[in-house]
Amino acid sequence: MLKNVGSNWTLNGLQILIFLVLGRFIIDRFGLDQTGVWGAIVAVLGPLQLLVLGVPMAAVRFVSGHIAKEEYEDANRVLATCLAVLVTMGVVALAAAGALYAGFSAGTSHWELSAAQVADARAAFAVMSLHVAVGFALMLPYGVFAAHQDFVVRNLIMAGGLLLRLGLTLGLLTWRPTLVALASVQITVAAAEFLAAVVVSRRRHPKVRLSLRGVDRALLRPIFTFSGFAMLLNIGALLAFRLDAIVIGANMDESAIAIYDYGNKIFEPFLNIVLAIGMVVMPMATRLEAQGKTHELAPILRKWTKVASCAVFLIGLWLLVLGPAFLRWWVEDEYRPAMADVLRVLVVSFLAFLPVRGVALPMLMGMGRQSKPALALLAMGVINLVLSLALVDRYGVIGVALGTSIPNFLFAAYVLSVAIRTIGADTRRVLVDGFVRPLIGAAVPALLLYGVDSVRPIDGFFPLLASGLAYVGVFAAVQVVFVWRGDPDMDLWARVRGRLKPA
């Protein structure tokens, strides 16, 4: 499991590096207004993702179970049926995008854009509509790798896609900085990844095939029963994290969308850090459930919640201290203080939300206990939307950030309690080992960093880099001597002492 999670984190590291490069490059090429328009396109088309119906997650769930029992023909029928559903829903999504185009097109006329920029935005919307529609089926090949716990190879393919996206974005936008060029990169990279994943999957896992042969209508009911709850997760996530740009755009100008987006931009790579664990936990929970070994899940919940918390607290507390300096360096002349305010409000809630989202939730999904976390995420999304609409007029983008943060805490507390009860884990051990000790351990280097910044403000790339390396060094030392000392799964202090003893 550690090898797969480590592979996922290596991919996350590459994603973050490319995210930093492209985030700065795009805002440099387009400015706040057009960057805000791009954010609006992504937000308007976001609801179409719900038409995926949670089918890719259902595919991983059922295919993992069949592979654990070596039922390969059953796995192939599941894949064929899921592929048929996703192709059909892709067509539906394209038709729905056509209906949304009219509203988006009308909305662009109210923004302070030139005629050429309006035409570019509308063309980009059309290309991204196609990208969303064909993207449904493109998710399934990666499901095959996940079901086989073959994350290293999967991540190599995804890394190739990231590098291709980097090269194409830099090249095309240098040559022609248009939104339609940016949209074209997205669909080109998705197609290239799909072809690579299909070819490699056939060679590595020849017993499991991705095709439309073997569609079984009898499987629709169990697939939709599970995927229905997975879709509720998607609806909740959409309401919680994808509609903020629409709420802001309806009440403020397009530049406010970009201000919020850059304050919130860290969320996706931040989320990917814990999803790297969840991608491994979910099929593992499915396998243990199928083999009647659910008692083994309690130590997994405790251990990997602790790992997730340490990773989240490492980055989160650094951002709480140096988030404004980081954003000033990253976006330079386009920096606005509100970006840092949004970042800090959101990061506080992510400290609780992300470890639960990365471990407890996928564990419950893998065990087939998806109803409560799905309904909880849906409720979280609804509360988020209501609070954001209520607070945006009075507090602007900060009100939207508060509307996101408050439900995050409520969701984390509820889903973690459900997971603990379901698998029979020790509540105190999960809370102390999974959250309290990692938080205390992360607070020590964060307070030292805050003290240094208060005496001599840290600003610019090299001071940020140097302070970051020093912070990581102190963080690692505290992990060894306090957080993981005496841990039954990984006692880092004992390992270090063993290495230091003379031979």
N, C-alpha and C positions, 0 to 999 in steps of 0.2 A: 504493500500500500504506500509506503514511504517513497518508493521509486516513482510510482505514478503521480503522487502529489508533487514530488520534487520536479518531475517533468512538466507538470502543469504550471508550477511556479516559475520555471525557466521561461516558459512561453509568456507568462504574465509579465516577466521582466522585459522581454522584447516588446510586448504590447505597450508597456508604459513608456519605454524609450521612444517608440514610434509615435505614440500619442503625444508626447511632449514636443517632438519635432513638428508633427503635422498641425497640432493645435496652434502653435505659434505661427507656422507658415501660412495657414489658412486665414487667420485674422490679419496678418500682414498683407496678404493679397486682396482681401475683400473689405477690410474695415468692419466696424461694429454693425452697420446697417445690413449689409449683404450677408454677413455671418448670421445675424438674427433671422434673416429670411430663410437661410439654410436650416436653421433650427426649427423654424415654423414648418417647413416642408416635412422634416422628419417627424415632427409632432403631429401634424394633420394625418399623415399616413400611418402613424403608430397604431391606431385602433384596428387597422386591417390585420395586424399580427394576431389578433384574437381569432381570426378565421383558421389559424393553424389547429385550433380546437384541442390543444394539449396532446396531439397525436405523437409527435416525436418523443415526448417523455413516456407516453404509454408504450411506444415501441421498445425503448430501452428497458422498461419494467418487465414486459412479457418476454422479450427475446433473451434477457439475462436469465430469467427463470428457466426457459427451455434449454439454453446452453448449459446451465448447471446440471441438468438431467440428461444432456446429450440428445435432446429431441430436436434435431436439426430441421427436419421437414416441417415441424410445427413452427419453428422460428421463421422459416422461409414464408410460410403462409401469413404469419403476422406481418412480416415486412411487405409482402405484396399487397395485403389489404390496406396497410397504412399508406403505402405509396399511392394507391388508387384514390384514397380519401384526400391526400394532400394535393394531388394533381387537380382533382375536382375543385377543391377549395381555392386553389391558385387561380382558376378561371373565375370563380366567384369574386375573389379579391380584385382581379383586374377590372371587372364590371363595376364593383363598388368604388374603385379609385376613379373611374370615369365620372361617377356622380359627385365625388368629393372635389374633382377638378374644377367644377363650375363655381363652387363656393370659394375655393382658394383663389381662383382667377379674379373673382369679384373683390376679394379682400386685398389683393395686391394694388388695386387702383386707389386705395386709401392711404398707402404708404408713400413716403417721400422718395420715390425711385424714378429714374429716367425710363423712357419708353424701352430702351434697349435692356435695361435691368429687369423690367417687368417681363419682357419676352423671354429673357434668359431664365427667370424664376419659373415661369410656366412650363418651359421645355424641360427644365430639371425635374419638375414635379412629375411630368409624364414618364421620364426615364426611371425615376425612383419608384413609380407605380409598378412598372414592369419588373423592377428588381424585387419588390416585395412579393409580387405574384409568383414569380418563378422560385423565389427563395424558400418556399415551404418545402418542396421536395428535396431541395439541396441539403436539408438538415439530416436526412435519414442515413447517408453513408457514415457520418460521424457517430450515429447511434450504434452502428455495427461495431465500431472500434470500442465504444464505451461498454457495450454488452460483453465484449471479450476482455475487458480490462486492458486493452491495448492502447494506452494513452501516450506512450512515447512516440510511436509511429504517427498517431493522430496529430500530435502536437508538432511534429516535423512538417507535416502537410500544412497545418495552419500557420506555422512560422514562415513557410514559403509564400503563403498568401499575404501575410503581413508585409514581407519584404517587397512583394510585387506591388501591393497597394502604395507603399512608400515611394517606390521608384516611379510609378505611373502618376501619382499625385504631384510629386515634385516636378516631373517632366512636363505634364500637360498643363498644370497651372502656371508654370514659368512661361510656357509658350502661349497659352491662352487662358487667362484667369476668368473662367466662367463657371457658373453653378452647374450647367449641363455637363461640362467636362468633369467636374467633381462627381456628379451622379454616374457618369459613364464608367468611371473607375470602379465604383462599387459593384456594378453588375458584371463587369469584366473579371474582377477578382473572384467573385462568387462562382462564376462559371468555371474558371480555371481550378479552383479548389475542389469543386464537385467532380470534375473529370479525374483529377489526381486521386481523390479519395476512393472513387469507384474502382479504378484500375488497381490501386494498392490493396484495397479490401478483397478483391477477387483473388489476388495472389496469396495473401496472408491467411484468409479465412474462406477457402474454396467451398466449404460445406454450407456456408450461409451466403445467399445471393440476393441481390437487390434487383427485382424485376416485377413486372405486372403479372407474371405467370403464377397461378396458385391463389388468386384472390378468393377469399372465403367469406361469404356474407354472414355466416354464423359467428364469425369473430367480431363483427361490428358492435354487437351489444357489449361484450366484456371490454373491448377497446374504448368505446365511448363512455362506459361506466367509469373507468379510470380516468380517461382523458377529460371527462367533464369536470372533474375536480382539478385536474391540471389546468384546464382552461380558466377556472375560477382563480387559480394562482396568477395566470397571465392577466386576467382582468384587474385583479388587485394591484399587480405590479404596474400596469398601464395607468390606472387611476392615481397610484402613489407617485410614480416617477416620470411618466411620459406626457402627462397633460399639463404640466406646469407652464410650458411655453405657450399653450393655448390660453390658459387663464391669464397669463401676463400680457399676451398679445391682444386680448380682448379688452384689457383695461389700461394698458400703457403702450408706448411706441415700440417699434421693432428693435431699437438699440437696447431696451430693457431686457428683451429676450436673450440677447447675447451676454449681457451683464450677469444675468442669473445662470445662463448656461455655463459660463466660464467659472463661476463660483461653484457650480454643481458638477463640473466636468470630471472631477477626480472620482466621482461615484462609480463610473463604469469600470475603470481599472482596479479601483478599490474593491468593488464587488467581485471581480474576477479572481482576486486572491483567495476568497473563501469558497467561491464556486469551484476552484481547483480541487478543494477538498470534497465538496459535495458531489462532484462528478464521479468520484471514486467511492464515496460512502453509499450512494444510492444503490448501485448494482451490487455492492458488497452486502448491504442489508437484504436485498432481494435474494441473494444466494444463501445467506445464513437462514433466512426465513424458509426457503425451499428445503433446506437440509435439516430443519428443526433445531437450529443452534442459536436461537434468538437470545439466549442467556449471555452470549459473547458480545452483545451489542452495548451493554452497560459500560464496560471499560473503554470501548471505542468512543462512546459519546463523551465520556470524561476527558480522555486523552486528546481527542481531536478538537473538542471545544477549547481546550487549553491552548493547543497549537494555533487555532484560528484567532483566539483572543490576543495571543502574543504578537502575531503578525499584524492584526488590525491596530492594536495599541501602539506598536512601533511607529507605524506611519501616521496614525491619527493624532497622537500627541505632538509629533513633530509639526504637523500641519496646524494644530491649535496655536503653537508658539510662533512658527515662521511662515504660516500661510500667506499673510500679506506680502512679506518679502519675496516669497516664491512667485506669487502672481505678478508683482511688479517686474520681476526679472523676466517672467514668461511672456507676458503680453505687452510689455514696455509702454509705449505711448497710449495704448488703448486701455490701460489699467484704470479701474474706478474703485474707490474704497468699498463700495457696496458689494463688489465681488468677494472681497475678503470676509465681509460680514456674513454673506450667504454661506461661504465655505465653512466658517467656524460653527454656525448654527447647525448645519447639516452633519458635520463631523462628530459632534457630541452625540447625536442620536445613532450614528453609524457604529459607535463603539459598542452599543448594546445589540443593535439590529443585525449586523453582519455576521458575528460568530454563530448566532442562532440560525440565520438564513443559510449559512454554509454547512452546518452539521446536523442540527436537530431536525430541520425541515426535510432535507433529502433522506434522512434516515427513516422518518415516518412515511415518506412517499415510497421508499424502497420496500417497506414492510407491508404496503397496501393500506396504511392508516392515513389516507390522504384527506379525508373529509374535514376534520377539524382545522388543520393548518391552512387548507384551501379557503375555507370560510373565514378564517381569521385574517388572511391576507386580503380577501375581498373587503371585509369590514374596515381594515386598515386603509385601503384605497379610497373607500367611500368617505371615511372621516377626513382623510387627507384633502380630498376635493372640496368638501364642505368647508373645512377650516381655511383652505387657501382662498376660496371665493369670498369668505367672510372677512379675511384679513388683508387682502391685496389692496383694497381701496385706501385703507388707513395706513398701512405699513409698507406698501409696495412690495419689492422683491423679498424683503426680509419677512413680511407676512406670509408669503408663499413658502419660504424656507421653514418657518415655524409650523405651518400647516402640514409639512412633510415630517418634521422631526417628532412632534408629539405622538402621532400614531405609531411611529417606529418603536418607541419604548413599550407601548402597550402590546404590540405584536410580539416583541421579543420575550416579554414576561410570560405571555400566555402560551406560546408554542413551546418554549423551553419546559414549562411545567407539564404540558401534555406529553412531551417526549420522555421526561423523567418518569412519569406515572406509567406510561405504556410499556417501557422496557424494564421497569423495576430498578432504576438506578438510585443511588444514595443522593438525595437532594443537596445535603450539606457539602458533600465531596465535589459534586458537579459545580456548585456555586463558588466554593472557596478555591478549588483547584482551577476551575475553568474561567473565573472572572476576577475574584478578589486578589489572589496572588499575582496574576499577570498585570493587573492594574497598578498595584503597589510597585511592582518591579519596573513598570514603564514610567511611573510618576517620578522616580528618582532621577533618571537622565533628563526628563522633560523639565523638571524644576531647575536643574543645573543649566540647561540650555536657556531657559527663561532668564535666569540670573545673568548669564553672559550677555544676552541680547539687551537686557535692561541697562547694563553698564556701558556696553559698546554695541549699538545696533548692527545687526548682521544684514547686509544688503549686497546684492550682486552675485554673479555666478560662483566665483571662487570662494568668497566667504560662506555662501550657502553650502557649497560642496565640502569645504573643510569642516564646518560645524556639523554637517550631516554625518561625515565619517567619524568624527569624535563622538557624536551622539550614539551612533550605532555601536561603537566600541564600548562605551559605558553601559549601554543597554545589554549587550552580549555578556558583559561581566556580571551584571546583576542577575541575568537569567541563570548563569552557572551557579552563583553562590547563594541565590535565594529562591528564584521561581521554580527551578527544576531540581533543586537539591532534595534528595530523599524521595523523588518521584518513583513509584513502583515500575513505571514503564521505561523511563529514560532519566536516570540519575546522572545529570551532567557533571555535578560536583565530584561524584565518585569516579567517573571516567577521567576527569582532568587530574585528580589526585593519583590515579593509577598510572597515568602517563608520566607524571612528574617524579614518581618514586624511582630511585636509582636501581639499575638492573642488578 
